[in-house]
Amino acid sequence: MKTIAQESRLIQRIVIIDKDPFSRNWISQLLMRDWRTQVVYEADSIKGFSLAIEGKELQRIDGVVVNLDNFQMDTNCLNNLFMMSSCSTKILLVSTNEFSEFLDFINKENFGGYLIKSEVEISIAWAMIKAIQGYFIISKTIEDSLFQSGIMLNKNILVFDGIEASEFLTESENRNAHLAFVFSMSRGNMADELTITPKSSWTLISTLYGALGIKDLLLGDDWINFNLDQDCIINDHVVSVRNKRSDTSNAATKETLAFHVYTKPKMHKFSSIK
């Protein structure tokens, strides 16, 4: 049997169900960029996911991200998804506009959360990780719906409300961080996009590492309150970088750490009383 420490170091296996290939690719990219999540299957329908389970193509599944858009989703279809998934597999719903019928499934043990796309943006991996940890993850619009419904919930609910990095980055730094760490643009491509010299693009990235707190985090100064000790997988990568002297050999790890810092959401606990 695995210890708690070993379990916390497990990479979470995620399935994406999304009819739109553009949306599916974007969600997949965000999940694959995160050290803690691995995309193990992508389906364009719930039926496709069902066939994969029946055919034993999938073994352990820790989470499922479902894009409700373009599905003409009905409650029977969603109910089948909850029934075919194990209680330990957390199902996270996302959509452009609120699907009010989500309240029908609110007490399902494997319902991990519901987010409006524009409100979660780049933090989908964080949402999946928190759902697997046992939280019910929602965004602001869903928070308002739950409050108005007056339903008393026996759930530990976290509300995502933007990203923490927005509090200490300028508008220009925010755009550049998005290009560098979310789109993972090469320095040459960034130079072309921003119409600057290649040398300036390297300086720009170094400045972003400072503004995001990456340089200080690697030196042990966590002024951004990233709380590395709360996440073993990320911490393991940081320790690896600290133990190596060559910045060149660790450039990719530093960039991916910046992705995790940049995409970390602002979170607060839901209260039924306002």
N, C-alpha and C positions, 0 to 999 in steps of 0.2 A: 504493500500500500504506500502511495506517495505521501510525503509530509506536506504540510501547508506551504512551506517554502518552495518545495518542488512544484506544487500545483500552481503557485503564483507565477512561476516561470514558464508555464505552458503557453505556447503560441495559440491563440484562439482561432478556430477554423470556422470561416464564415461563408455563407451562401448568399448570393444576390439574386432576387427575382425581380426582373424589370423588363418590360416589353420594349422600351425605347433603348436602342443600342448606344446612343450618345450619352444618355443618362447613366446607363449601366456601366459604360466605360469610365465615366467620371467617378462614380461611387467606387468602382474597382480600383482606380488609381489611388484614391484617398486611403483605402483600406490597405493596399499593398505597400504604400509608402510608410505605413506604421509598423514598427518592429513587433508589435504585440498581436497583429492580426494577419491571417493568411486567407486569401480567397481560394476556396477549394472547388467551387462550382458556381456557374452562372446559368440561370434559366430565364426564358422569356415568358413563362407562365407558371402558375401554381401546378398545373397538370404535369408540365415538364419536370418540375421538382419532385412530384409524386412518383413519376416513372423512374427517376434516378434513385429514389429511396427503395422502391420495389425491386429494382434491378441490382440492388446492393452496390451501386457505384459509389455511394457515400457511406463512410463509416461514422466517426465521431463528428457531430456538427454542434458547435457551441452557440452560433447565432445565425439568424436569417434577417437580411434587410429586404423589405418589400416596398417597392415604389408603387403606390396605389394609382398613380396617374396612368391613363390610357388602358386601364384594365376593365373599365365599366364595372367596378367592383361591387359585388353584392355580399350581404352578410353570410349567405350560405357558403360562398366560395372561401371567404376568410375563415369561417368556422371549420371548414375541412382542413385548412392549413394548420390551425391550432391543434386539431385533433390528430393529424398525422405526425406532428412534431412532438418530441419527447418533452417532458416537463422541465428538463435541464437545458433545453435549447431555447434561447431567448429570441423572440420575434420582435423586430423593430420596424415600425411602419413609418414611411415618409411620403409626403405628397405636397403638391403646390398649394392646394386649398384644403381646408379642413373637411375631413370625412366624418360627419357628426355621428355616424353609427358606430364609431370606435368605442363609444360608451357601452355598447352591448358586450364587449369583450374585456372590459376593464378589470374584471376579477379573475381572468384566466391566469393560471400560475405562470405560464410561459410567455405572457405578454410583457415584453421588455420596455416598451415605450412608443411614443408617437411624436413625430417632429414635422414641422412645416419646413420645407426645403430652404426657403430664404432665411429662416431663423437658425438653421443648423449650419448651413453653408459648408465650411471646410472641416467641421468637427465630428464627422460621422464615425470615425474610428474611436474617438473618445466616448461617444454615445454608446457604441457597441460594447466597449470594455466596461463601462459603468453598469450597463444593463446586465452583463454576465456576472458582475460582482454582486448583483442583487438589488440594484436600484431600479425604479421605474423612471425613465427619462422622457421629459417633455420639453417643448419650447413655449414661448410666451403666449401664443394664440391658444394652445391647448391648456395652458395654465388658466387662462380666462374662462375657457369652457368648463373646466373642472370646478372652478370657483362658483360659476353661475349655476351649475347642475346641483350643487349642494350635497353631492354624494360623499359619504364618509368612507374613506379608503384606508384599508389596512396595508398600506404600501409605503416604502421609504422613497419619496418622490424628489427627484432633482430636476430643476428647471435650468435649461441652457439659455443664456442671454448674451450672445455675442462672444468675442474672444478677449482674453485677458490682455493680449499684446496691443490691442487698440488703445489701452490706457497709457502706454508709454512709447508708442511710435507716432511719428508725424504722418500726415496723409501720404507724403511722398515715400517715406520709409515703408509704410504699409503696402503700397503698390509694389515697391521693389522686392519686399519680402515675399509677396505673393508670387512674383515671377521666379525668384530664386529658389524658394523652398517648397512651394506647392506645385508649380509647373516644372520645377527642377531644371530651369534653363541653364545651358552651358554659359560660361563667361563670355564667349564669343557672341552667342545669340543675344545675350543681355546687352552687350555693347551695341549690337545692331539695332535692337529694339529701342534702346534709350538714346541712340545716336551719341554715344560716348566712345572713347578709345578703349581697347581691350585692357590696358593697364588700369584705367579708371574703374572698369567693372570689378577688378580684383579689390581695389580700394573700397569700392561700394560695399562688397560682400563683407569685408573686414569690419567696416563701420556698422553694418547690420548685426554682425555677431556681438558687437559691443552694445548696441541699442537693445537687443533682445536678451541680453544678460548671459549669452552663451560663453563668452570668454571668462566671465566671473564664475559661472556655474562649474566650469571645468577646473577652476582653481579652488573651488569649495565655498565660494561666496554666493549664496542663494538669495539675493536681494529681490528676485522676482517671485519668491515663494513657490517655486516649482515643486518642491517637496519630493526629491528623487527617492528618498527612502520608502516612499509609499508605492513605488512601482519597481519591482525587482528587475524586469527585463530592460527597461530604459537605464536603470542604475548600472546594470552589468556592462552595457555599452559605454557609459560614461567612465566607469572605472577602467575599462580597456583603453580608452583614449588617454586618460591620466597617466597610465603606466607606460605609454609609449612616447618617445621623444619627438619623432618625426611628424610635423604638421602635415606634410605632403601625403604620407601614408594614411592619415586619419581624416583627410578632407571630406570624404564621402560620409563618414560617421558624424562629423561635426555638422554637416549640412542636414543629415537626417535628424539629428538632435534638434537643430533649429526648426525643422518641420514640426516636431512634437511640441516644442515650446510655442511656436507661432499658432498652432491649431488648438491649443488648450482653451476650452471654453470658460467663460465666466459662469459660475453655477451658484444657485441658491436653493434652499429647501422650500418645498411647496407648503403653504399654509392655507387651510380652509377658512381662515379668518383674515380679513383685510381691514 
